Amino acid sequence: MVRLPSGGTAAGRKLGGKIKTADKKSMSSQQWIKRQLADPWSERARAEGWRSRAAFKLIEIDDRMHLIKRGSRVVDLGAAPGGWVQVALDRGAAEVVGIDLLMVEPIPGATLIQGDFTEDGMDQVVLDALGGPPDLVLSDMAHNTVGHRQTDHLKIIALIEIAADFAIRTLKPGGSFVAKNFQGGDAGAC
């Protein structure tokens, strides 16, 4: 005889119930929400006050590479929902500017800009808000995926190239650049 779980985490319960606003969302959105609610990293992020599970990715990178210095200036390209901004502030960055197409709820200590970083002049808007050249440029920019791995990979690479160009032009000497890449295309061939 199998008994239903009587407690535990959302991940352990598999959250098989209905989503309250399901009638307003597509099936793929409903499935994504269920995966997020059942994901142990997302659950841990919520419990620890991070805005997203992506915070753990940056924490792991920074633990290894020590990129976020006390008093540093940090730019976060593709900042929504704000997990990387939170980590940068938590680790001692003095100035953090995030930009995203989506609105990001305010984060005390950060300047958040809603806009398209790929538009002409937005790089200067970010630099003006930062108050000087960055010590660290983070790029978690992503496009809306189309479901075709090679196409999605190429679109991410294009965004990384835009972010890398910004980093090369603006970083302080000795500064660092971190970008997220979807696996796909020829990613394994390098």
Biotite code that builds the C-alpha atoms (Angstrom):
import biotite.structure as struc

atoms = struc.array([
    struc.Atom([0.000, 0.000, 0.000], chain_id="A", res_id=1, res_name="MET", atom_name="CA", element="C"),
    struc.Atom([1.281, 3.451, -0.934], chain_id="A", res_id=2, res_name="VAL", atom_name="CA", element="C"),
    struc.Atom([0.416, 6.422, 1.257], chain_id="A", res_id=3, res_name="ARG", atom_name="CA", element="C"),
    struc.Atom([0.293, 10.002, 0.072], chain_id="A", res_id=4, res_name="LEU", atom_name="CA", element="C"),
    struc.Atom([2.973, 12.231, 1.557], chain_id="A", res_id=5, res_name="PRO", atom_name="CA", element="C"),
    struc.Atom([1.842, 13.991, 4.704], chain_id="A", res_id=6, res_name="SER", atom_name="CA", element="C"),
    struc.Atom([4.410, 16.765, 4.712], chain_id="A", res_id=7, res_name="GLY", atom_name="CA", element="C"),
    struc.Atom([7.833, 17.685, 3.481], chain_id="A", res_id=8, res_name="GLY", atom_name="CA", element="C"),
    struc.Atom([8.837, 20.106, 0.800], chain_id="A", res_id=9, res_name="THR", atom_name="CA", element="C"),
    struc.Atom([7.033, 21.208, -2.322], chain_id="A", res_id=10, res_name="ALA", atom_name="CA", element="C"),
    struc.Atom([9.649, 19.285, -4.300], chain_id="A", res_id=11, res_name="ALA", atom_name="CA", element="C"),
    struc.Atom([8.824, 16.126, -2.381], chain_id="A", res_id=12, res_name="GLY", atom_name="CA", element="C"),
    struc.Atom([5.098, 16.547, -2.985], chain_id="A", res_id=13, res_name="ARG", atom_name="CA", element="C"),
    struc.Atom([5.518, 16.997, -6.762], chain_id="A", res_id=14, res_name="LYS", atom_name="CA", element="C"),
    struc.Atom([2.748, 19.645, -6.600], chain_id="A", res_id=15, res_name="LEU", atom_name="CA", element="C"),
    struc.Atom([0.270, 17.792, -8.747], chain_id="A", res_id=16, res_name="GLY", atom_name="CA", element="C"),
    struc.Atom([-2.597, 20.174, -7.963], chain_id="A", res_id=17, res_name="GLY", atom_name="CA", element="C"),
    struc.Atom([-4.092, 22.880, -10.102], chain_id="A", res_id=18, res_name="LYS", atom_name="CA", element="C"),
    struc.Atom([-2.572, 26.327, -10.374], chain_id="A", res_id=19, res_name="ILE", atom_name="CA", element="C"),
    struc.Atom([-5.032, 28.959, -9.136], chain_id="A", res_id=20, res_name="LYS", atom_name="CA", element="C"),
    struc.Atom([-4.667, 31.148, -12.232], chain_id="A", res_id=21, res_name="THR", atom_name="CA", element="C"),
    struc.Atom([-4.292, 28.265, -14.702], chain_id="A", res_id=22, res_name="ALA", atom_name="CA", element="C"),
    struc.Atom([-7.156, 29.372, -16.897], chain_id="A", res_id=23, res_name="ASP", atom_name="CA", element="C"),
    struc.Atom([-5.207, 32.543, -17.739], chain_id="A", res_id=24, res_name="LYS", atom_name="CA", element="C"),
    struc.Atom([-1.963, 30.760, -18.666], chain_id="A", res_id=25, res_name="LYS", atom_name="CA", element="C"),
    struc.Atom([-0.843, 28.570, -21.545], chain_id="A", res_id=26, res_name="SER", atom_name="CA", element="C"),
    struc.Atom([-0.122, 24.896, -20.910], chain_id="A", res_id=27, res_name="MET", atom_name="CA", element="C"),
    struc.Atom([3.629, 25.495, -21.253], chain_id="A", res_id=28, res_name="SER", atom_name="CA", element="C"),
    struc.Atom([3.425, 28.329, -18.699], chain_id="A", res_id=29, res_name="SER", atom_name="CA", element="C"),
    struc.Atom([1.496, 26.104, -16.307], chain_id="A", res_id=30, res_name="GLN", atom_name="CA", element="C"),
    struc.Atom([4.104, 23.370, -16.668], chain_id="A", res_id=31, res_name="GLN", atom_name="CA", element="C"),
    struc.Atom([6.956, 25.856, -16.118], chain_id="A", res_id=32, res_name="TRP", atom_name="CA", element="C"),
    struc.Atom([5.278, 27.165, -12.937], chain_id="A", res_id=33, res_name="ILE", atom_name="CA", element="C"),
    struc.Atom([4.807, 23.624, -11.624], chain_id="A", res_id=34, res_name="LYS", atom_name="CA", element="C"),
    struc.Atom([8.474, 22.816, -12.317], chain_id="A", res_id=35, res_name="ARG", atom_name="CA", element="C"),
    struc.Atom([9.565, 26.005, -10.557], chain_id="A", res_id=36, res_name="GLN", atom_name="CA", element="C"),
    struc.Atom([7.417, 25.306, -7.519], chain_id="A", res_id=37, res_name="LEU", atom_name="CA", element="C"),
    struc.Atom([8.715, 21.736, -7.306], chain_id="A", res_id=38, res_name="ALA", atom_name="CA", element="C"),
    struc.Atom([12.379, 22.601, -7.940], chain_id="A", res_id=39, res_name="ASP", atom_name="CA", element="C"),
    struc.Atom([14.523, 22.266, -4.786], chain_id="A", res_id=40, res_name="PRO", atom_name="CA", element="C"),
    struc.Atom([16.833, 25.140, -5.814], chain_id="A", res_id=41, res_name="TRP", atom_name="CA", element="C"),
    struc.Atom([13.871, 27.459, -6.390], chain_id="A", res_id=42, res_name="SER", atom_name="CA", element="C"),
    struc.Atom([12.434, 26.417, -3.053], chain_id="A", res_id=43, res_name="GLU", atom_name="CA", element="C"),
    struc.Atom([15.769, 27.062, -1.334], chain_id="A", res_id=44, res_name="ARG", atom_name="CA", element="C"),
    struc.Atom([16.017, 30.473, -3.018], chain_id="A", res_id=45, res_name="ALA", atom_name="CA", element="C"),
    struc.Atom([12.564, 31.412, -1.721], chain_id="A", res_id=46, res_name="ARG", atom_name="CA", element="C"),
    struc.Atom([13.462, 30.200, 1.779], chain_id="A", res_id=47, res_name="ALA", atom_name="CA", element="C"),
    struc.Atom([16.704, 32.216, 1.818], chain_id="A", res_id=48, res_name="GLU", atom_name="CA", element="C"),
    struc.Atom([15.135, 35.367, 0.371], chain_id="A", res_id=49, res_name="GLY", atom_name="CA", element="C"),
    struc.Atom([16.759, 35.258, -3.076], chain_id="A", res_id=50, res_name="TRP", atom_name="CA", element="C"),
    struc.Atom([14.592, 36.345, -5.985], chain_id="A", res_id=51, res_name="ARG", atom_name="CA", element="C"),
    struc.Atom([15.633, 33.409, -8.127], chain_id="A", res_id=52, res_name="SER", atom_name="CA", element="C"),
    struc.Atom([17.597, 30.186, -8.122], chain_id="A", res_id=53, res_name="ARG", atom_name="CA", element="C"),
    struc.Atom([20.102, 31.951, -10.402], chain_id="A", res_id=54, res_name="ALA", atom_name="CA", element="C"),
    struc.Atom([21.536, 33.541, -7.241], chain_id="A", res_id=55, res_name="ALA", atom_name="CA", element="C"),
    struc.Atom([23.183, 30.199, -6.446], chain_id="A", res_id=56, res_name="PHE", atom_name="CA", element="C"),
    struc.Atom([24.906, 30.157, -9.847], chain_id="A", res_id=57, res_name="LYS", atom_name="CA", element="C"),
    struc.Atom([26.550, 33.524, -9.188], chain_id="A", res_id=58, res_name="LEU", atom_name="CA", element="C"),
    struc.Atom([27.403, 32.570, -5.596], chain_id="A", res_id=59, res_name="ILE", atom_name="CA", element="C"),
    struc.Atom([29.171, 29.439, -6.857], chain_id="A", res_id=60, res_name="GLU", atom_name="CA", element="C"),
    struc.Atom([31.055, 31.418, -9.512], chain_id="A", res_id=61, res_name="ILE", atom_name="CA", element="C"),
    struc.Atom([32.060, 34.095, -7.000], chain_id="A", res_id=62, res_name="ASP", atom_name="CA", element="C"),
    struc.Atom([33.138, 31.537, -4.395], chain_id="A", res_id=63, res_name="ASP", atom_name="CA", element="C"),
    struc.Atom([35.475, 30.081, -6.999], chain_id="A", res_id=64, res_name="ARG", atom_name="CA", element="C"),
    struc.Atom([36.682, 33.229, -8.774], chain_id="A", res_id=65, res_name="MET", atom_name="CA", element="C"),
    struc.Atom([36.257, 36.022, -6.141], chain_id="A", res_id=66, res_name="HIS", atom_name="CA", element="C"),
    struc.Atom([34.894, 38.500, -8.674], chain_id="A", res_id=67, res_name="LEU", atom_name="CA", element="C"),
    struc.Atom([32.709, 40.672, -6.452], chain_id="A", res_id=68, res_name="ILE", atom_name="CA", element="C"),
    struc.Atom([34.923, 42.959, -4.400], chain_id="A", res_id=69, res_name="LYS", atom_name="CA", element="C"),
    struc.Atom([33.884, 45.226, -1.539], chain_id="A", res_id=70, res_name="ARG", atom_name="CA", element="C"),
    struc.Atom([33.151, 48.680, -2.892], chain_id="A", res_id=71, res_name="GLY", atom_name="CA", element="C"),
    struc.Atom([33.032, 47.542, -6.518], chain_id="A", res_id=72, res_name="SER", atom_name="CA", element="C"),
    struc.Atom([30.770, 48.743, -9.309], chain_id="A", res_id=73, res_name="ARG", atom_name="CA", element="C"),
    struc.Atom([28.682, 46.006, -10.927], chain_id="A", res_id=74, res_name="VAL", atom_name="CA", element="C"),
    struc.Atom([26.434, 45.993, -13.988], chain_id="A", res_id=75, res_name="VAL", atom_name="CA", element="C"),
    struc.Atom([23.828, 43.231, -14.401], chain_id="A", res_id=76, res_name="ASP", atom_name="CA", element="C"),
    struc.Atom([22.533, 42.929, -17.962], chain_id="A", res_id=77, res_name="LEU", atom_name="CA", element="C"),
    struc.Atom([19.293, 40.946, -18.044], chain_id="A", res_id=78, res_name="GLY", atom_name="CA", element="C"),
    struc.Atom([18.670, 41.596, -14.352], chain_id="A", res_id=79, res_name="ALA", atom_name="CA", element="C"),
    struc.Atom([15.101, 40.318, -13.906], chain_id="A", res_id=80, res_name="ALA", atom_name="CA", element="C"),
    struc.Atom([14.022, 39.147, -11.428], chain_id="A", res_id=81, res_name="PRO", atom_name="CA", element="C"),
    struc.Atom([17.041, 40.455, -9.501], chain_id="A", res_id=82, res_name="GLY", atom_name="CA", element="C"),
    struc.Atom([18.833, 37.453, -7.991], chain_id="A", res_id=83, res_name="GLY", atom_name="CA", element="C"),
    struc.Atom([22.262, 38.421, -9.332], chain_id="A", res_id=84, res_name="TRP", atom_name="CA", element="C"),
    struc.Atom([21.754, 42.030, -8.201], chain_id="A", res_id=85, res_name="VAL", atom_name="CA", element="C"),
    struc.Atom([20.982, 40.748, -4.701], chain_id="A", res_id=86, res_name="GLN", atom_name="CA", element="C"),
    struc.Atom([24.119, 38.605, -4.631], chain_id="A", res_id=87, res_name="VAL", atom_name="CA", element="C"),
    struc.Atom([26.328, 41.488, -5.802], chain_id="A", res_id=88, res_name="ALA", atom_name="CA", element="C"),
    struc.Atom([24.980, 43.735, -3.043], chain_id="A", res_id=89, res_name="LEU", atom_name="CA", element="C"),
    struc.Atom([25.181, 40.971, -0.446], chain_id="A", res_id=90, res_name="ASP", atom_name="CA", element="C"),
    struc.Atom([28.826, 40.362, -1.361], chain_id="A", res_id=91, res_name="ARG", atom_name="CA", element="C"),
    struc.Atom([29.789, 44.006, -0.873], chain_id="A", res_id=92, res_name="GLY", atom_name="CA", element="C"),
    struc.Atom([29.366, 45.807, -4.192], chain_id="A", res_id=93, res_name="ALA", atom_name="CA", element="C"),
    struc.Atom([28.916, 49.536, -3.574], chain_id="A", res_id=94, res_name="ALA", atom_name="CA", element="C"),
    struc.Atom([27.130, 50.395, -6.825], chain_id="A", res_id=95, res_name="GLU", atom_name="CA", element="C"),
    struc.Atom([24.919, 47.952, -8.717], chain_id="A", res_id=96, res_name="VAL", atom_name="CA", element="C"),
    struc.Atom([22.941, 48.813, -11.822], chain_id="A", res_id=97, res_name="VAL", atom_name="CA", element="C"),
    struc.Atom([20.640, 46.254, -13.409], chain_id="A", res_id=98, res_name="GLY", atom_name="CA", element="C"),
    struc.Atom([18.782, 46.528, -16.699], chain_id="A", res_id=99, res_name="ILE", atom_name="CA", element="C"),
    struc.Atom([16.120, 44.305, -18.202], chain_id="A", res_id=100, res_name="ASP", atom_name="CA", element="C"),
    struc.Atom([13.240, 44.460, -20.655], chain_id="A", res_id=101, res_name="LEU", atom_name="CA", element="C"),
    struc.Atom([11.017, 43.393, -17.766], chain_id="A", res_id=102, res_name="LEU", atom_name="CA", element="C"),
    struc.Atom([10.292, 45.562, -14.776], chain_id="A", res_id=103, res_name="MET", atom_name="CA", element="C"),
    struc.Atom([12.311, 44.480, -11.744], chain_id="A", res_id=104, res_name="VAL", atom_name="CA", element="C"),
    struc.Atom([10.829, 45.126, -8.314], chain_id="A", res_id=105, res_name="GLU", atom_name="CA", element="C"),
    struc.Atom([13.016, 47.631, -6.421], chain_id="A", res_id=106, res_name="PRO", atom_name="CA", element="C"),
    struc.Atom([16.016, 46.283, -4.510], chain_id="A", res_id=107, res_name="ILE", atom_name="CA", element="C"),
    struc.Atom([17.399, 48.621, -1.832], chain_id="A", res_id=108, res_name="PRO", atom_name="CA", element="C"),
    struc.Atom([20.884, 49.794, -2.808], chain_id="A", res_id=109, res_name="GLY", atom_name="CA", element="C"),
    struc.Atom([20.519, 49.059, -6.526], chain_id="A", res_id=110, res_name="ALA", atom_name="CA", element="C"),
    struc.Atom([19.529, 51.130, -9.525], chain_id="A", res_id=111, res_name="THR", atom_name="CA", element="C"),
    struc.Atom([17.192, 49.142, -11.774], chain_id="A", res_id=112, res_name="LEU", atom_name="CA", element="C"),
    struc.Atom([16.389, 50.245, -15.296], chain_id="A", res_id=113, res_name="ILE", atom_name="CA", element="C"),
    struc.Atom([13.591, 48.867, -17.436], chain_id="A", res_id=114, res_name="GLN", atom_name="CA", element="C"),
    struc.Atom([14.780, 48.997, -21.019], chain_id="A", res_id=115, res_name="GLY", atom_name="CA", element="C"),
    struc.Atom([16.305, 47.185, -23.964], chain_id="A", res_id=116, res_name="ASP", atom_name="CA", element="C"),
    struc.Atom([20.071, 47.100, -23.490], chain_id="A", res_id=117, res_name="PHE", atom_name="CA", element="C"),
    struc.Atom([20.538, 46.340, -27.190], chain_id="A", res_id=118, res_name="THR", atom_name="CA", element="C"),
    struc.Atom([19.083, 49.745, -28.201], chain_id="A", res_id=119, res_name="GLU", atom_name="CA", element="C"),
    struc.Atom([21.463, 52.543, -29.141], chain_id="A", res_id=120, res_name="ASP", atom_name="CA", element="C"),
    struc.Atom([22.449, 54.686, -26.183], chain_id="A", res_id=121, res_name="GLY", atom_name="CA", element="C"),
    struc.Atom([21.301, 52.288, -23.448], chain_id="A", res_id=122, res_name="MET", atom_name="CA", element="C"),
    struc.Atom([24.900, 51.368, -22.635], chain_id="A", res_id=123, res_name="ASP", atom_name="CA", element="C"),
    struc.Atom([25.553, 55.026, -21.776], chain_id="A", res_id=124, res_name="GLN", atom_name="CA", element="C"),
    struc.Atom([22.374, 55.173, -19.666], chain_id="A", res_id=125, res_name="VAL", atom_name="CA", element="C"),
    struc.Atom([23.707, 52.224, -17.646], chain_id="A", res_id=126, res_name="VAL", atom_name="CA", element="C"),
    struc.Atom([27.179, 53.777, -17.262], chain_id="A", res_id=127, res_name="LEU", atom_name="CA", element="C"),
    struc.Atom([25.707, 57.124, -16.195], chain_id="A", res_id=128, res_name="ASP", atom_name="CA", element="C"),
    struc.Atom([23.586, 55.377, -13.554], chain_id="A", res_id=129, res_name="ALA", atom_name="CA", element="C"),
    struc.Atom([26.652, 53.448, -12.340], chain_id="A", res_id=130, res_name="LEU", atom_name="CA", element="C"),
    struc.Atom([28.701, 56.616, -11.875], chain_id="A", res_id=131, res_name="GLY", atom_name="CA", element="C"),
    struc.Atom([31.891, 55.266, -13.420], chain_id="A", res_id=132, res_name="GLY", atom_name="CA", element="C"),
    struc.Atom([33.383, 52.282, -15.181], chain_id="A", res_id=133, res_name="PRO", atom_name="CA", element="C"),
    struc.Atom([32.317, 48.857, -13.895], chain_id="A", res_id=134, res_name="PRO", atom_name="CA", element="C"),
    struc.Atom([34.582, 46.420, -12.092], chain_id="A", res_id=135, res_name="ASP", atom_name="CA", element="C"),
    struc.Atom([32.295, 43.551, -13.078], chain_id="A", res_id=136, res_name="LEU", atom_name="CA", element="C"),
    struc.Atom([29.816, 43.065, -15.905], chain_id="A", res_id=137, res_name="VAL", atom_name="CA", element="C"),
    struc.Atom([27.313, 40.244, -15.486], chain_id="A", res_id=138, res_name="LEU", atom_name="CA", element="C"),
    struc.Atom([25.094, 39.074, -18.312], chain_id="A", res_id=139, res_name="SER", atom_name="CA", element="C"),
    struc.Atom([22.167, 36.828, -17.633], chain_id="A", res_id=140, res_name="ASP", atom_name="CA", element="C"),
    struc.Atom([20.359, 38.148, -20.698], chain_id="A", res_id=141, res_name="MET", atom_name="CA", element="C"),
    struc.Atom([18.116, 35.658, -22.405], chain_id="A", res_id=142, res_name="ALA", atom_name="CA", element="C"),
    struc.Atom([15.655, 35.809, -25.249], chain_id="A", res_id=143, res_name="HIS", atom_name="CA", element="C"),
    struc.Atom([12.291, 34.130, -25.465], chain_id="A", res_id=144, res_name="ASN", atom_name="CA", element="C"),
    struc.Atom([13.179, 30.620, -26.517], chain_id="A", res_id=145, res_name="THR", atom_name="CA", element="C"),
    struc.Atom([11.652, 29.100, -29.638], chain_id="A", res_id=146, res_name="VAL", atom_name="CA", element="C"),
    struc.Atom([12.267, 25.486, -28.633], chain_id="A", res_id=147, res_name="GLY", atom_name="CA", element="C"),
    struc.Atom([14.839, 24.749, -31.331], chain_id="A", res_id=148, res_name="HIS", atom_name="CA", element="C"),
    struc.Atom([18.151, 24.196, -29.493], chain_id="A", res_id=149, res_name="ARG", atom_name="CA", element="C"),
    struc.Atom([20.443, 25.425, -32.259], chain_id="A", res_id=150, res_name="GLN", atom_name="CA", element="C"),
    struc.Atom([18.399, 28.580, -32.882], chain_id="A", res_id=151, res_name="THR", atom_name="CA", element="C"),
    struc.Atom([18.060, 29.319, -29.164], chain_id="A", res_id=152, res_name="ASP", atom_name="CA", element="C"),
    struc.Atom([21.809, 28.801, -28.733], chain_id="A", res_id=153, res_name="HIS", atom_name="CA", element="C"),
    struc.Atom([22.639, 31.216, -31.572], chain_id="A", res_id=154, res_name="LEU", atom_name="CA", element="C"),
    struc.Atom([20.320, 33.857, -30.123], chain_id="A", res_id=155, res_name="LYS", atom_name="CA", element="C"),
    struc.Atom([21.986, 33.554, -26.708], chain_id="A", res_id=156, res_name="ILE", atom_name="CA", element="C"),
    struc.Atom([25.441, 33.794, -28.306], chain_id="A", res_id=157, res_name="ILE", atom_name="CA", element="C"),
    struc.Atom([24.361, 37.038, -30.039], chain_id="A", res_id=158, res_name="ALA", atom_name="CA", element="C"),
    struc.Atom([23.337, 38.510, -26.671], chain_id="A", res_id=159, res_name="LEU", atom_name="CA", element="C"),
    struc.Atom([26.614, 37.373, -25.095], chain_id="A", res_id=160, res_name="ILE", atom_name="CA", element="C"),
    struc.Atom([28.541, 39.074, -27.911], chain_id="A", res_id=161, res_name="GLU", atom_name="CA", element="C"),
    struc.Atom([26.669, 42.335, -27.266], chain_id="A", res_id=162, res_name="ILE", atom_name="CA", element="C"),
    struc.Atom([27.405, 42.059, -23.535], chain_id="A", res_id=163, res_name="ALA", atom_name="CA", element="C"),
    struc.Atom([31.074, 41.160, -24.175], chain_id="A", res_id=164, res_name="ALA", atom_name="CA", element="C"),
    struc.Atom([31.458, 44.184, -26.451], chain_id="A", res_id=165, res_name="ASP", atom_name="CA", element="C"),
    struc.Atom([30.073, 46.393, -23.662], chain_id="A", res_id=166, res_name="PHE", atom_name="CA", element="C"),
    struc.Atom([32.427, 44.792, -21.130], chain_id="A", res_id=167, res_name="ALA", atom_name="CA", element="C"),
    struc.Atom([35.492, 45.206, -23.370], chain_id="A", res_id=168, res_name="ILE", atom_name="CA", element="C"),
    struc.Atom([34.678, 48.880, -23.978], chain_id="A", res_id=169, res_name="ARG", atom_name="CA", element="C"),
    struc.Atom([33.800, 49.868, -20.407], chain_id="A", res_id=170, res_name="THR", atom_name="CA", element="C"),
    struc.Atom([35.437, 47.631, -17.780], chain_id="A", res_id=171, res_name="LEU", atom_name="CA", element="C"),
    struc.Atom([38.117, 49.028, -15.500], chain_id="A", res_id=172, res_name="LYS", atom_name="CA", element="C"),
    struc.Atom([41.537, 47.487, -16.143], chain_id="A", res_id=173, res_name="PRO", atom_name="CA", element="C"),
    struc.Atom([41.536, 44.086, -14.449], chain_id="A", res_id=174, res_name="GLY", atom_name="CA", element="C"),
    struc.Atom([37.727, 43.967, -14.469], chain_id="A", res_id=175, res_name="GLY", atom_name="CA", element="C"),
    struc.Atom([35.726, 40.802, -15.069], chain_id="A", res_id=176, res_name="SER", atom_name="CA", element="C"),
    struc.Atom([32.899, 39.615, -17.294], chain_id="A", res_id=177, res_name="PHE", atom_name="CA", element="C"),
    struc.Atom([30.506, 36.738, -16.587], chain_id="A", res_id=178, res_name="VAL", atom_name="CA", element="C"),
    struc.Atom([27.820, 35.520, -19.009], chain_id="A", res_id=179, res_name="ALA", atom_name="CA", element="C"),
    struc.Atom([25.281, 32.730, -18.935], chain_id="A", res_id=180, res_name="LYS", atom_name="CA", element="C"),
    struc.Atom([25.044, 30.479, -21.986], chain_id="A", res_id=181, res_name="ASN", atom_name="CA", element="C"),
    struc.Atom([22.372, 27.928, -22.872], chain_id="A", res_id=182, res_name="PHE", atom_name="CA", element="C"),
    struc.Atom([23.811, 24.598, -23.883], chain_id="A", res_id=183, res_name="GLN", atom_name="CA", element="C"),
    struc.Atom([23.156, 23.828, -27.514], chain_id="A", res_id=184, res_name="GLY", atom_name="CA", element="C"),
    struc.Atom([24.459, 24.185, -31.028], chain_id="A", res_id=185, res_name="GLY", atom_name="CA", element="C"),
    struc.Atom([28.218, 23.666, -30.981], chain_id="A", res_id=186, res_name="ASP", atom_name="CA", element="C"),
    struc.Atom([28.657, 24.424, -27.257], chain_id="A", res_id=187, res_name="ALA", atom_name="CA", element="C"),
    struc.Atom([30.260, 21.013, -26.618], chain_id="A", res_id=188, res_name="GLY", atom_name="CA", element="C"),
    struc.Atom([32.693, 21.328, -29.536], chain_id="A", res_id=189, res_name="ALA", atom_name="CA", element="C"),
    struc.Atom([34.872, 23.985, -27.846], chain_id="A", res_id=190, res_name="CYS", atom_name="CA", element="C"),
])
